[in-house]
Amino acid sequence: MENQYHILENLFPPEIVNIILHYNKQSEAKEIIKHYTNLITNKTSSLKFLLKEVLNSYNISHSFQYNLINLNNELLFHLKRVINSNYSREKYSHYFWLSLINIFSRSLMNYYNYLLFNNKTANTKLKNNKSYILLKKTIVSWFKLCLKHNVNLALYINNKTLKYKFIYVNSKNIEPLHNFNKFLYAPLVYDDNMSLDYMFCKSYLSNYLLIM
């Protein structure tokens, strides 16, 4: 800025130089404000998108079948933005994140079961299935969200030889999850030694859509 000032001083009268510098400061301030406004808008829209998709996948039809979550690159993009963004703890409490992660886990497990029992994707063929590859990427990001919010998980291992199939563990104390292949049920989020109720989580999160 000092070099710029000397150059302008040699080209224009002091009055003009002051006007130019004042305008530059205003422009920089506007760009900074615009930048942070865009950040806030983008991260809020991404969270809202993710929340809608997760809640929609938990709507129970008359046949008691859960809707499949719409897994695609757009959802993965918004999920990664949510992970990389910081949100107000006053507006989005710890329980908000626990509820979102809990329902999201069930949605991903339902999607995995759908692929597993689909005629075109027998267990041996899942490895190269494009939908399964996308599911694994989403599970990896879901687990990163668990780590970010220090989530406690109850894991039900699908192994007949184990005496205790339920394992209660903090997400930071286990190896990163890349799939749900070893689980009989979706990983449960628990708080104060109690697993969260899915329907209560859904009702709690639905209220947030009204204020976002």
Backbone torsions as a table, in degrees:
resi	resn	phi	psi	omega
1	MET	NA	-37.2	-179.4
2	GLU	-65.8	-41.2	177.3
3	ASN	-64.7	-40.1	178.7
4	GLN	-62.4	-39.6	-179.8
5	TYR	-62.4	-43.6	-179.0
6	HIS	-66.0	-36.5	178.6
7	ILE	-65.8	-46.0	179.5
8	LEU	-63.9	-36.9	-178.8
9	GLU	-62.6	-31.5	179.8
10	ASN	-80.4	-15.9	-176.6
11	LEU	-102.2	-32.0	-172.5
12	PHE	-131.5	161.6	173.6
13	PRO	-65.3	157.4	-178.1
14	PRO	-55.1	-37.5	-178.6
15	GLU	-61.0	-43.2	-179.3
16	ILE	-68.3	-39.5	179.5
17	VAL	-59.8	-45.0	-180.0
18	ASN	-62.4	-38.8	178.4
19	ILE	-63.9	-44.3	-179.8
20	ILE	-62.3	-46.3	-179.2
21	LEU	-64.8	-39.0	178.1
22	HIS	-63.2	-41.6	179.5
23	TYR	-65.2	-41.1	179.7
24	ASN	-61.1	-42.4	179.6
25	LYS	-63.6	-40.6	178.4
26	GLN	-64.2	-41.5	-179.4
27	SER	-65.0	-42.4	178.4
28	GLU	-62.8	-42.0	179.5
29	ALA	-63.0	-41.0	179.4
30	LYS	-64.2	-40.1	179.9
31	GLU	-66.3	-39.3	178.8
32	ILE	-65.1	-45.6	178.4
33	ILE	-61.5	-43.3	179.6
34	LYS	-62.5	-41.6	-179.2
35	HIS	-60.2	-49.1	-177.9
36	TYR	-73.0	-30.5	175.1
37	THR	-64.5	-41.8	177.9
38	ASN	-64.1	-38.7	178.8
39	LEU	-60.9	-46.5	-178.9
40	ILE	-64.4	-44.6	-179.2
41	THR	-63.2	-45.1	-177.1
42	ASN	-65.2	-44.5	-176.8
43	LYS	-70.4	-31.5	177.2
44	THR	-70.2	-42.1	179.4
45	SER	-65.7	-35.7	178.6
46	SER	-67.9	-41.7	178.7
47	LEU	-65.2	-40.8	178.9
48	LYS	-64.2	-41.7	178.2
49	PHE	-60.5	-48.8	-179.4
50	LEU	-61.7	-44.3	-178.7
51	LEU	-61.8	-43.1	178.8
52	LYS	-61.5	-46.0	-178.1
53	GLU	-63.5	-42.2	-178.9
54	VAL	-67.4	-43.1	-179.7
55	LEU	-67.9	-38.8	179.0
56	ASN	-63.1	-32.0	-179.1
57	SER	-75.1	-11.1	-179.0
58	TYR	-106.1	13.2	173.8
59	ASN	-76.6	124.7	-177.6
60	ILE	-93.9	126.7	179.8
61	SER	-81.7	178.0	-179.8
62	HIS	-65.6	-23.1	178.7
63	SER	-89.3	8.8	178.3
64	PHE	61.1	32.6	175.4
65	GLN	-106.7	135.0	178.7
66	TYR	-78.8	143.5	173.7
67	ASN	-69.0	144.7	176.5
68	LEU	-78.8	137.7	176.2
69	ILE	-67.1	143.4	-177.6
70	ASN	-84.7	83.4	-179.1
71	LEU	-77.4	123.1	176.9
72	ASN	-158.6	177.1	-177.1
73	ASN	-66.2	-27.9	178.8
74	GLU	-66.0	-45.3	178.5
75	LEU	-63.2	-40.8	179.6
76	LEU	-63.7	-38.2	177.6
77	PHE	-61.3	-47.6	-178.9
78	HIS	-68.2	-36.6	178.1
79	LEU	-61.8	-43.6	179.6
80	LYS	-65.8	-36.2	177.7
81	ARG	-66.0	-40.0	178.3
82	VAL	-62.0	-41.5	179.8
83	ILE	-63.1	-38.8	-174.8
84	ASN	-88.2	1.5	-179.4
85	SER	-108.0	158.5	175.4
86	ASN	-110.5	137.7	-177.5
87	TYR	-123.6	153.5	-179.6
88	SER	-63.2	126.9	177.1
89	ARG	-70.0	-25.1	178.7
90	GLU	-69.9	-37.1	-178.9
91	LYS	-86.9	-40.6	-178.5
92	TYR	-118.0	96.9	-175.2
93	SER	-71.3	170.8	177.0
94	HIS	-61.4	-36.5	179.8
95	TYR	-66.0	-31.4	175.9
96	PHE	-58.5	-47.9	-178.0
97	TRP	-68.8	-38.1	177.5
98	LEU	-61.6	-41.8	-179.4
99	SER	-65.8	-44.1	179.9
100	LEU	-63.2	-46.1	-179.4
101	ILE	-64.5	-36.3	-179.0
102	ASN	-65.4	-49.5	179.1
103	ILE	-68.4	-37.3	178.3
104	PHE	-59.7	-40.6	178.4
105	SER	-59.7	-46.4	178.8
106	ARG	-62.7	-40.0	-179.8
107	SER	-62.9	-41.9	-179.9
108	LEU	-68.8	-36.5	177.9
109	MET	-67.3	-40.3	176.8
110	ASN	-61.2	-39.2	179.3
111	TYR	-66.6	-41.3	178.0
112	TYR	-62.0	-44.5	179.2
113	ASN	-63.3	-37.5	177.1
114	TYR	-60.3	-46.6	179.2
115	LEU	-65.5	-39.2	-176.6
116	LEU	-64.1	-40.8	-175.3
117	PHE	-96.2	0.5	176.0
118	ASN	-71.8	138.6	-176.4
119	ASN	-59.3	-30.8	-176.0
120	LYS	-84.0	-10.8	-175.1
121	THR	-131.4	67.3	174.4
122	ALA	-61.0	160.3	-173.9
123	ASN	-52.8	-38.7	-178.2
124	THR	-71.2	-18.8	-177.7
125	LYS	-99.7	-7.8	-176.0
126	LEU	-60.1	-33.5	-173.2
127	LYS	-53.5	-39.1	-175.8
128	ASN	-103.2	8.0	179.8
129	ASN	-77.3	129.7	-176.0
130	LYS	-62.0	-38.9	179.6
131	SER	-66.4	-37.2	179.1
132	TYR	-69.0	-38.1	177.3
133	ILE	-61.9	-42.2	177.4
134	LEU	-66.0	-38.3	177.4
135	LEU	-61.2	-43.8	179.7
136	LYS	-62.0	-41.5	178.2
137	LYS	-62.3	-39.2	-179.6
138	THR	-69.6	-38.9	177.7
139	ILE	-63.7	-39.8	177.4
140	VAL	-58.7	-44.6	179.7
141	SER	-70.3	-38.1	176.2
142	TRP	-57.9	-42.3	-179.5
143	PHE	-67.5	-34.3	175.8
144	LYS	-62.6	-35.3	176.5
145	LEU	-66.5	-36.8	175.1
146	CYS	-60.5	-45.7	-179.4
147	LEU	-63.3	-42.0	-177.8
148	LYS	-61.3	-35.4	-175.8
149	HIS	-107.2	16.5	171.4
150	ASN	52.4	56.0	-172.5
151	VAL	-87.7	138.0	172.1
152	ASN	-91.0	134.1	-175.6
153	LEU	-122.7	145.7	170.0
154	ALA	-110.0	117.2	-175.6
155	LEU	-109.4	125.1	178.1
156	TYR	-101.3	104.0	-174.6
157	ILE	-79.2	131.8	178.9
158	ASN	-87.3	76.8	-177.2
159	ASN	-146.2	115.0	-175.2
160	LYS	-68.3	-21.3	-176.2
161	THR	-82.5	-15.0	-178.5
162	LEU	-79.8	135.0	177.6
163	LYS	-74.5	-43.2	178.4
164	TYR	-111.8	105.8	-175.2
165	LYS	-82.0	-28.4	178.6
166	PHE	-85.0	126.1	177.6
167	ILE	-117.7	123.5	178.1
168	TYR	-101.3	122.1	-172.7
169	VAL	-153.9	149.1	172.3
170	ASN	-78.5	141.7	-175.9
171	SER	-58.6	-26.4	-178.7
172	LYS	-78.4	-8.0	-177.0
173	ASN	-106.5	13.5	178.2
174	ILE	-129.6	164.3	176.2
175	GLU	-67.0	146.1	179.3
176	PRO	-54.5	138.2	179.1
177	LEU	-86.9	134.2	177.8
178	HIS	-116.0	-13.9	178.1
179	ASN	-161.4	174.7	179.4
180	PHE	-111.6	22.1	-172.3
181	ASN	-59.7	-32.8	-174.6
182	LYS	-88.5	-1.0	-173.9
183	PHE	-103.1	140.3	174.9
184	LEU	-83.4	-33.3	177.1
185	TYR	-127.0	165.4	177.6
186	ALA	-64.0	143.1	174.6
187	PRO	-55.0	129.2	-179.4
188	LEU	-96.4	139.1	173.5
189	VAL	-90.2	132.3	176.6
190	TYR	-128.0	150.4	-177.5
191	ASP	-139.9	134.0	-176.2
192	ASP	53.6	42.4	176.4
193	ASN	64.2	18.8	176.9
194	MET	-127.8	132.7	176.4
195	SER	-72.7	146.6	-177.1
196	LEU	-78.5	139.3	178.6
197	ASP	-79.5	128.8	-175.2
198	TYR	-61.6	-45.9	-176.5
199	MET	-66.4	-37.0	177.5
200	PHE	-66.9	-40.6	177.6
201	CYS	-59.9	-43.2	-179.2
202	LYS	-62.9	-45.2	179.0
203	SER	-63.1	-41.9	-179.6
204	TYR	-63.2	-44.6	-177.8
205	LEU	-72.5	-32.0	-179.0
206	SER	-60.5	-32.1	178.8
207	ASN	-65.5	-28.2	-179.2
208	TYR	-68.9	-31.8	-179.7
209	LEU	-63.1	-23.4	-179.1
210	LEU	-76.3	-19.2	-176.1
211	ILE	-114.7	0.4	-178.2
212	MET	-90.1	NA	NA
